[in-house]
Amino acid sequence: MVARAPRKRMYRTMQGRMVDIEKLRAANESVQAVGNMNVNAKGDVLGAGGQVVTPKEKIIKKYYEQPKGRVDDTPTKGKPMPAPKTPPKKSVLKMTPVSKSDTKQEPVVAPKVEAKPTPVQTLKTKAESTEKKGIDAALDGLE
């Protein structure tokens, strides 16, 4: 099999000009990249004054030398599973069974007692009475 030369990537701009992206990248490898990572366009870490502190080759080598994870010989079914966290149980009122003799009695209904509003509750400002809810309240501070 014959090795072919890598094909040049030529792009046409909106104005009709042809641009070679690879040539543009190679010409600007030493220019500091825009952002807060302090690297140049090539990927080298830069220090004070734009000097190369760590070349990209060392960074890549260190990345691939780090182990990503180790395989355990123990199957997952053999390992003890941690107990799942359960929320605290709520108290439940249990109903007592009703016998047939109790069904003839009328249920006792507690009388409704309406609470009288205090003078502080009756005085609402106009802003409180037209309180925004939902999406209007969420979008209130945004402009």
Phi, psi and omega in degrees: 000136183266130179282130179268153175290143179299136182286135179286137178268106178252132180240145178261126179282175179293334180272001176094002179279149177262131182235132175264106185295318181297320178294321179294319177296315181295326181288334185247027181296327185270358181281137180293134181286153178282133179137189184250019182269349181056055176231160173267180184296335179285329181117001177288142176281131183255147177253207180294138178076009179079016179280141180288120179267311180229120178288157183299327181299319179293321180297315180293319180297316178296321180298314183281344176281334181290132177287136182278332181174157180249147180271130177271142176281341182281128178293157184293332180289335181280341181279143176288134180273140177292147181292134179290144180282125179248142178290156180298142183284141177273148179286137182244131177278125180269140180271140177271142180294144181259128178277165183295329180289335180279345185288339182283341182280147177283138177290144180274124180250129180285139180291145180281132179244120179269133180277133178281136180290143177281161181301331180290323181287330183285335180271105177244139176281166181296325180294323181288326182287333177255044182292134181280144180229161174067225185290331177297320178291324181290324182270001185299316184278350183269135176221000000 
